[in-house]
Amino acid sequence: MITQEQALATADRWLNGGAPAERRREVRYREFGLGWVVWAAPAPLERDPVTGERRPPADVGDACGVVDRETGELSVWSSVPVEEVARAYEARHAERVRREDPPATGPGNTVVATYVDPSNGQETSLFRLSAPGTPPAEYQVAAELRRIGVPAGNVVALHTDLRPASLPGGYTAVLVEQAFPNARFSCSFPYGIFPDERAEGVAGLADHAERTARLAGQPLPPRPRRVPVPRPGEVAAAPAVRDVALGRRVAEAFGEVVRYDADDVAESALPESARATLVWAGLPAEVPLFFVADRPEQPPAGGLFADLRTHLSAAAAAAGSGAELPEPQVLEVLAGWSRLGSDGLCAVAVQCTGHDGRSGSVWAVHPRTGSGRYVNASVAAFLRSLDELVAARAALPGLDPYAAGAVVAALQGKLAAIDPDAFHRESTWWSVVVEQMWHGLF
């Protein structure tokens, strides 16, 4: 059994050998159950010494490697997506996968806020730790400071283990910016938009937790081990559920439900399948951290079920000068999407037009860039998936990392059964939400 440090040293020898310092390549990596997928960071473009024109680097690596956790051996693989390399390696060593430690969630995230106590003027610290089934640590800190009456401006510093990210499931980077406007910010490990960066940050935090436990003479915490998400066809499709039955389930699972009359949807551009689900099942009024439904009595800018071009333009006009909008050509495309609600930052909308076979699908669309994350194939699939998410999160508080890992593994299997495309890319809405659950962030 080797450490991550040893694995990266092996990768460095493979990628760089005896290369001079100016030609050494940075090692990138992704940890998985049986080891580490490793590859070289892209080399910068070079300039032709004669013409001065930019050209591709002379040595462009087109392969990645796997360093085996158990043996330390490195094997070379073709340059395909990292997730595929990990899957292929696990398929080749299926017997070892079956006897490896069970899935386990990651170390979570710690947030420390330093604030000036309004009662005595003294600087005081408050810390909170995330865990499976709890709110993100940033949300816990903000809520506690509000509860004890500390003004937002009194928070002078905020430190996190993992850098807050602008990702669905709370968009903690946005929360930090809004809730702590005067705070100096620092973090110990990266955690950003790209999966590789997030994996690097969590692996670094796990290594730090192990070192701390060794120094304290305590048992080592479980090493995070994520079960790969099912690929299309790997799980049996979930049985269909009629909208009326789904409506009963929505009421049981979420409590307050926003129901829409036929008149509410009649003038919208929504596909008939989406209209039927909204009328017969409705939408949960709120799923904290994940979704808030638009209400007929309090419609969003542009109106209830407005297309996103109308909605975003109306919202920008209401915000006044300086409000950012997507490019005009992007807005033209977004005219074919109708808004249902919000996930805390992005507009949750239904694709109503297009020839890509995605009509009726649900997307989360960024209000400034117009970029979208695929969520689900239909409004009904979105409701069923939210139901599974809420049930799983309710079962998580208090569980150890192994028990929590079993719950998250079961959840991603159920989500894939409801919608085989939910995880078809690492950037889909559900891919990112479940990934953060594996990391122990909520």
C-alpha positions, 0 to 999 in steps of 0.5 A, a space after each residue: 500500500 502506497 501513499 499519495 505522495 509516493 504515487 505522485 513521485 512515481 508519476 513525476 518520474 514517468 512524466 519528467 524523468 531527467 528533464 531539465 527544470 524548464 521542461 518539467 511538467 506539472 503532475 495532475 491526478 485524480 484519486 479513485 478506489 484502486 489508486 490514482 489516475 495521473 497525467 501531465 498538465 497541458 504544456 504552454 504554446 511555444 514560439 518558433 525561433 525563426 518566425 516568432 509564431 506560436 506553435 504547439 509544444 514539441 512534446 505533447 503527451 497524449 497518454 495518462 497513467 494509473 498508479 496502483 494503490 496496492 502495488 505502486 506500479 504504474 500502467 499507461 493508458 490512452 488519453 480518454 476521460 479520467 472517469 473512463 480510465 478509472 472504470 476500465 482499471 476497476 473492470 480489469 481488477 474487478 476481484 480487487 474492487 469487490 474486496 476493497 474497503 466499502 464506499 466512504 464519504 469524505 472529510 467534509 469541510 470546516 469553516 472558521 469565522 472571526 468576528 468582533 463581538 458587538 457586546 464587548 468589542 473583542 474578536 471571537 472565533 466561531 467554527 462549524 464542520 459539515 457532515 453528511 445530511 447537514 447544511 454546508 459549513 458556510 451556511 451553518 456559520 452564517 445561520 449561527 451568527 444571525 442567531 446570536 445577533 452578530 452584524 454581517 459587517 462584524 465578520 473580519 475573517 473567514 477561513 475554510 478547509 475547502 474553497 467555497 465553490 459556485 456549485 449547485 447545492 448551496 452555491 457557497 461562494 455566492 453565500 460567502 460573498 454576500 454574507 461576509 462582505 468585509 471578511 478577509 478570506 483564506 482557504 487551505 485547499 482548492 475546490 472549484 468548477 472543475 472535477 480534477 481541482 475538487 478531487 485534488 482538494 479533497 485528497 489533500 484534505 484527507 491527507 491532512 486529516 490522516 497526518 493530524 490523526 497520526 500526530 495525535 495518536 488517534 485512529 486514522 479516519 476512513 479514506 474517502 472512497 467513491 463508487 463510480 456513478 452508473 453508466 446508462 444501461 447499468 441499472 434497471 429503469 425505475 417503473 413509470 409513475 403517473 402524475 396523479 400518484 406523483 402528486 400524492 408523493 410530492 405532498 408527502 415528501 415535501 410538505 408545502 406544494 405549489 400547484 398550478 391551474 390549467 389556466 396558469 400553464 395554458 399560455 406558456 410554451 411548455 410541452 404538454 408532458 410538463 404541463 400535465 405534471 405541473 397541474 396534476 403533481 405541482 412543485 415543492 415550494 422549497 427544497 432547501 439548498 436545491 430548489 425554490 418554485 415560482 408561485 402564481 401569486 408571486 411570479 418572477 420577473 417577466 411573469 410565471 413560466 416566462 421564457 428565459 430571454 424575457 425573464 432575464 431581460 426583465 430581471 436585468 431591467 429591474 436591477 438597473 445599470 450594471 446588470 449583466 446579461 448573456 450575449 444576444 445570440 445566447 438570449 435568442 436560444 434561451 427564448 426556447 426555455 421556460 422558467 419553473 423556479 431557481 436552485 439558488 443561483 441559476 434559473 431552473 427551466 424546461 427546454 421547450 424547443 430544439 431538435 436535439 431530442 431534449 424537449 421537455 428536459 430540465 436545465 439549470 441556466 446561469 443568469 449572467 452567462 446563459 450556460 446550462 447544466 442538464 438536470 433531468 429528462 422531464 419535470 416528472 423525473 426532476 420531482 422523483 429525483 428531488 424526492 430521493 435526494 430528500 429521503 437520502 439526506 434525511 437518513 444521513 445525519 449521525 452516520 459514520 463515513 462508511 454508512 453514509 457512503 452506502 446511502 450516497 451509493 444507493 442514492 446515485 443508483 436510484 437517480 440513474 434508474 429514474 433518469 439514465 442521463 442524469 450522470 452522462 457528464 461530470 458537469 451535469 447538475 446531479 453529477 455535481 450535487 452527488 459528488 459533493 455528497 461524496 465529499 461530505 459537504 452536505 
